[in-house]
Amino acid sequence: MTMLSPSRAEEALHHVVQQFTQWRRSRSTPRGRIPPALWEQAVALTRELPLTRVAQQLGLCPQRLRKHCRGKASPQPLCPLWKCTPPGACLQRRWKCSGPMGSSSV
């Protein structure tokens, strides 16, 4: 993955903040587990922005985010950096991203 410009990184952060907000509003229990797809998005952001900033903006505990960062051997691409079909599909189990590295399905 290539380094993003600061404005693209901020745009990606804003997109993931919206996804977390949507998930928090729609979850069935107040203390439900964060879906793996959202954790992957948060971890991918830490490669472009400081971990503490990502954790604060997403409302996550920095230690938990750090733990997830250490547990990921092969990172997934950060969806906002590529074109997602359909928009907002990142919260679904399946998504299609196409970008410089080709297409992948998670």
N, C-alpha and C positions, 0 to 999 in steps of 0.2 A: 504494500500500500504506500502510495506517495504522500508526502506531507501536503497538507491543505493550507491555503492562505488563511490568515486569521478571520477574514469575513466569512469564508466557507465553513470554517470550524464553528463559528458562532451560529451560522445558519443551521448547521447540523445539530448543534446543541438545542437550539430553539425547537426544532422538529421533534427531537427525542423528549424534551420537556412536555410538549403537547401530547405525545403518546403516553407518557406516564400519567398526565392529568386525565386523559380519557380512560385509561385503565383504572385509575383510582375511583373515578365516578361510576364505573360500570361493574366493579368487582362485587361478587355476591356476599362476601364477608368483610368486615372492617380490617381484619388482620390477614387477609389472603396473601399467598405467596406471590412474589413478583415473577411473572412468566419468564422463562429462559430467553426468549427473543428480546425482551426489554433489557435483561442483564447484558446480553451480547452487545446491544446498542450502547449501553453505558460504558462497557469495557472498551469498545472501539473508540469512543470519544476520549478516553484517557490517554490514547496515543497521540492526540492532537492538542489537548488542553490539560491544564493541571488537574490532578485527581480531586483535590479538595474543591475546586470550582465546579467540576462536574457533579460531585456528590451533593454540594450545597444546592445547585440549581435543580437537581432531580429529587431533592428531599431524601437522600440516602445517607446512611451512616458511612463515613469514609473508610472505616475499618472493614465493613462488609464488602464495599466496592473493591478495596485493595485485595481482599481474599478472593473475590471472583476474578480479578485481574491475574492473580498468580495461578489460578486453576485452569486458565485457558491456554492450551498449547498451540492450537491452530486457530487464529482469529478469523471470524466471519467478517465479510465486508460491511462497512457502515452504510446502511440502506439509503439515507438521505443524500449520499454522495453519488448515487447511481439513480437511475430512473426505476421507480417501483410501479408495478402494474397489479392491481389498481391502486390509486393513491390511498394511503393509510393502510395498505395491506400488511404492513410490518407487524401489526398486532395479531394477525391471523397466523395459523399454524404454517401455512404455505405462502411463500412470496416468490416473486420472480424479480431478480435484479439484473440489469444488464449494464455493463460499464466497461472500462478499459481492460478488465480482467476476463471478460466474457460473461456468459450467463451462468447463474447458479440458482438452485432451488434449495431452500432450507426446510 
